[in-house]
């Protein structure tokens, strides 16, 4: 007859399937899920090619910017934590309390991380956007278009507008996630060759513009996204977010 001790040892030997562990769930969500969603769109739906491209852009761009902003957000949060601790200390006592060596080290690391982010944001392609985040979004959209075999002969420029205080905080290395939440206007200007646009079916044209609008709304949720498509001579399409319908509205010209 087995003893209680033996039963406990046998129970410990039972292995848990990796995808049922907490770290396995995270792997599925952040690494496997986006590929599954894209496969689902292309293999299991009857959508038009333009709709599939637009949806793929939104999914891929969201994950690209999520991971690119994760490091920046972490660094910025260090600054916030250090500032909060200093403020609490100063409010609690009339006389400033000297910081411990550990607090000084954390404060110094946070300031260095913020300065690093500020320096990196000074260098960006101003032909792609009006700041580093805008240029990064335009470049990300172009990369996705090329990777999924979308429309060729396309160039993009993104302009983001936010309150002055939010713009200054972002330029000085502030939290990227907070900046994205405070963007009030996101504008995408697309220049496409006249020949390419002419031979693109109208349904695909609408789906592409709607996909770009949805991508902007996904990243900058509080903004009013607007997309303008130009064939080098005139504006051939416009798209925006309809507040009443809660979806992209597209007009071909």
C-alpha positions as CSV (number, residue, x, y, z in Angstrom):
1,X,0.0,0.0,0.0
2,X,1.4,3.4,-1.0
3,X,2.0,5.9,1.7
4,X,0.9,9.6,1.6
5,X,4.5,10.6,1.0
6,X,4.7,8.3,-2.1
7,X,1.5,9.8,-3.4
8,X,2.8,13.3,-3.1
9,X,6.0,12.4,-4.9
10,X,4.0,10.8,-7.7
11,X,1.8,13.9,-8.0
12,X,4.9,16.1,-8.4
13,X,6.1,13.9,-11.3
14,X,3.0,14.7,-13.3
15,X,4.1,17.1,-16.0
16,X,2.0,20.0,-17.0
17,X,1.5,20.6,-20.8
18,X,3.6,23.7,-21.8
19,X,0.7,25.6,-23.3
20,X,-1.3,25.2,-20.0
21,X,1.4,27.0,-18.1
22,X,1.3,30.8,-17.6
23,X,4.4,31.3,-19.8
24,X,2.9,29.1,-22.4
25,X,-0.2,31.2,-22.6
26,X,1.8,34.3,-23.1
27,X,3.8,32.7,-25.9
28,X,0.5,31.7,-27.7
29,X,-1.0,35.2,-27.3
30,X,2.0,37.3,-28.3
31,X,3.9,35.1,-30.8
32,X,1.5,32.6,-32.3
33,X,-1.9,34.5,-32.3
34,X,-0.9,37.2,-34.9
35,X,0.2,34.6,-37.4
36,X,-3.0,32.5,-36.7
37,X,-5.2,35.6,-37.3
38,X,-3.4,36.5,-40.6
39,X,-3.7,32.8,-41.7
40,X,-7.4,32.8,-40.8
41,X,-8.0,36.0,-42.8
42,X,-6.3,34.6,-46.0
43,X,-7.3,31.0,-45.8
44,X,-10.8,30.9,-44.2
45,X,-12.6,34.1,-45.4
46,X,-14.2,35.0,-48.6
47,X,-13.1,38.6,-48.4
48,X,-11.7,40.5,-51.4
49,X,-7.9,40.8,-51.7
50,X,-8.1,44.4,-50.7
51,X,-10.0,43.6,-47.5
52,X,-7.5,40.9,-46.6
53,X,-4.6,43.3,-47.2
54,X,-6.2,46.0,-45.1
55,X,-6.9,43.6,-42.2
56,X,-3.4,42.1,-42.4
57,X,-1.9,45.6,-42.2
58,X,-3.9,46.4,-39.1
59,X,-2.9,43.2,-37.3
60,X,0.7,43.2,-38.3
61,X,1.2,47.0,-37.6
62,X,-0.4,46.7,-34.2
63,X,2.0,43.9,-33.1
64,X,5.1,45.7,-34.6
65,X,4.3,48.9,-32.8
66,X,3.4,47.1,-29.6
67,X,6.8,45.5,-29.4
68,X,8.7,48.5,-30.6
69,X,7.0,50.7,-27.9
70,X,7.4,48.2,-25.1
71,X,11.0,49.1,-24.4
72,X,10.3,52.8,-24.6
73,X,7.3,52.5,-22.3
74,X,9.3,50.6,-19.7
75,X,12.1,53.2,-19.7
76,X,9.6,56.0,-19.4
77,X,7.8,54.3,-16.5
78,X,11.1,54.2,-14.5
79,X,11.1,58.0,-14.7
80,X,7.5,58.3,-13.5
81,X,8.3,56.0,-10.5
82,X,11.3,58.0,-9.5
83,X,9.4,61.3,-9.8
84,X,6.5,59.9,-7.8
85,X,8.8,58.8,-5.0
86,X,10.6,62.1,-4.9
87,X,7.3,64.0,-4.8
88,X,5.9,61.9,-1.9
89,X,9.1,62.3,0.1
90,X,9.0,66.1,-0.4
91,X,5.3,66.4,0.5
92,X,5.6,64.2,3.6
93,X,8.3,66.3,5.3
94,X,9.1,70.1,5.2
95,X,12.8,69.3,4.8
96,X,13.9,67.3,1.8
97,X,14.9,63.8,2.9
98,X,18.2,62.6,1.4
99,X,17.7,59.7,-1.1
100,X,19.3,56.3,-0.4
101,X,22.0,55.0,-2.8
102,X,19.5,52.6,-4.3
103,X,17.0,55.5,-5.0
104,X,19.8,57.6,-6.5
105,X,20.8,54.8,-8.8
106,X,17.2,54.2,-9.9
107,X,16.7,57.9,-10.5
108,X,19.9,58.1,-12.5
109,X,18.9,55.1,-14.6
110,X,15.5,56.6,-15.3
111,X,17.0,59.9,-16.4
112,X,19.5,58.1,-18.6
113,X,16.7,56.0,-20.3
114,X,14.6,59.1,-20.8
115,X,17.6,61.0,-22.4
116,X,18.3,58.0,-24.6
117,X,14.8,58.0,-25.9
118,X,14.9,61.8,-26.5
119,X,18.1,61.5,-28.5
120,X,16.7,58.6,-30.6
121,X,13.6,60.6,-31.4
122,X,15.6,63.5,-32.8
123,X,16.7,61.3,-35.8
124,X,13.9,60.4,-38.1
125,X,13.0,60.6,-41.8
126,X,11.0,63.9,-42.1
127,X,9.8,62.7,-45.5
128,X,7.9,59.9,-43.8
129,X,6.4,61.8,-40.8
130,X,6.4,65.0,-38.7
131,X,8.0,63.2,-35.8
132,X,9.8,59.9,-35.0
133,X,6.6,58.0,-34.1
134,X,4.8,59.2,-37.3
135,X,7.7,58.3,-39.5
136,X,7.9,54.9,-37.8
137,X,4.2,54.3,-38.5
138,X,4.6,55.2,-42.2
139,X,7.6,53.0,-42.6
140,X,5.8,50.1,-40.9
141,X,2.8,50.4,-43.2
142,X,5.1,50.4,-46.3
143,X,7.0,47.4,-45.0
144,X,3.8,45.4,-44.5
145,X,2.6,46.4,-48.0
146,X,5.7,45.0,-49.5
147,X,5.8,41.8,-47.3
148,X,2.3,40.8,-48.2
149,X,2.6,41.6,-51.9
150,X,0.3,44.6,-51.9
151,X,0.1,47.5,-54.3
152,X,3.5,48.6,-55.7
153,X,4.7,52.1,-56.4
154,X,3.4,53.5,-53.1
155,X,4.9,56.2,-50.8
156,X,3.5,57.3,-47.5
157,X,3.7,60.2,-45.0
158,X,2.0,60.3,-41.6
159,X,1.3,63.5,-39.6
160,X,0.3,63.2,-35.9
161,X,-1.1,66.0,-33.8
162,X,-1.4,66.1,-30.1
163,X,-1.6,68.8,-27.4
164,X,1.6,70.9,-27.0
165,X,2.4,69.4,-23.6
166,X,2.1,65.9,-25.0
167,X,4.3,66.7,-28.0
168,X,7.0,68.2,-25.8
169,X,6.9,65.3,-23.3
170,X,7.3,62.8,-26.2
171,X,10.2,64.7,-27.7
172,X,11.9,64.8,-24.3
173,X,11.7,61.0,-24.0
174,X,8.3,60.6,-22.4
175,X,6.1,57.5,-22.3
176,X,5.3,56.4,-25.9
177,X,2.0,54.7,-24.9
178,X,0.8,57.9,-23.2
179,X,1.7,59.9,-26.3
180,X,-0.3,57.6,-28.5
181,X,-3.4,58.0,-26.3
182,X,-3.1,61.8,-26.5
183,X,-2.9,62.0,-30.3
184,X,-6.0,63.8,-31.5
185,X,-5.4,63.7,-35.2
186,X,-3.7,61.1,-37.4
187,X,-3.3,61.8,-41.1
188,X,-1.9,59.5,-43.7
189,X,-1.0,60.9,-47.1
190,X,-0.5,58.1,-49.7
191,X,1.1,58.8,-53.1
192,X,0.5,56.0,-55.7
193,X,1.4,55.9,-59.4
194,X,-1.5,56.8,-61.6
195,X,-1.1,53.5,-63.6
196,X,-1.2,51.3,-60.5
197,X,-4.3,53.0,-59.1
198,X,-6.2,53.0,-62.4
199,X,-5.7,49.2,-62.8
200,X,-6.7,48.5,-59.2
201,X,-10.4,47.4,-58.9
202,X,-12.7,49.9,-57.2
203,X,-13.5,47.3,-54.5
204,X,-9.8,46.8,-53.7
205,X,-9.3,50.6,-53.7
206,X,-12.0,51.0,-51.1
207,X,-10.7,48.1,-49.0
208,X,-7.1,49.5,-49.0
209,X,-8.2,53.0,-47.9
210,X,-10.5,51.5,-45.2
211,X,-7.6,49.3,-44.0
212,X,-5.3,52.3,-43.6
213,X,-8.0,54.2,-41.7
214,X,-8.6,51.2,-39.4
215,X,-4.8,50.8,-38.8
216,X,-4.5,54.4,-37.7
217,X,-7.5,54.1,-35.4
218,X,-6.1,50.9,-33.8
219,X,-2.8,52.6,-32.9
220,X,-4.2,56.1,-32.0
221,X,-7.5,55.1,-30.5
222,X,-8.4,58.7,-29.4
223,X,-7.6,60.3,-32.7
224,X,-9.7,61.1,-35.8
225,X,-7.8,59.3,-38.6
226,X,-7.9,60.6,-42.1
227,X,-6.4,59.1,-45.3
228,X,-5.7,61.0,-48.6
229,X,-4.6,59.1,-51.7
230,X,-3.0,61.1,-54.5
231,X,-1.9,59.7,-57.9
232,X,0.7,62.4,-58.4
233,X,-1.7,64.7,-60.2
234,X,-4.9,64.8,-58.1
235,X,-6.6,63.3,-55.1
236,X,-8.3,60.1,-56.1
237,X,-9.6,58.8,-52.8
238,X,-10.2,59.9,-49.2
239,X,-11.0,57.9,-46.0
240,X,-11.9,58.9,-42.5
241,X,-13.4,57.5,-39.3
242,X,-17.2,57.8,-39.0
243,X,-18.2,58.7,-35.5
244,X,-21.8,57.9,-36.1
245,X,-21.2,54.4,-37.6
246,X,-18.0,53.6,-35.7
247,X,-16.2,52.4,-38.9
248,X,-14.1,53.7,-41.8
249,X,-15.8,55.8,-44.4
250,X,-14.3,55.8,-47.9
251,X,-15.0,58.1,-50.9
252,X,-13.4,57.5,-54.4
253,X,-12.9,60.5,-56.7
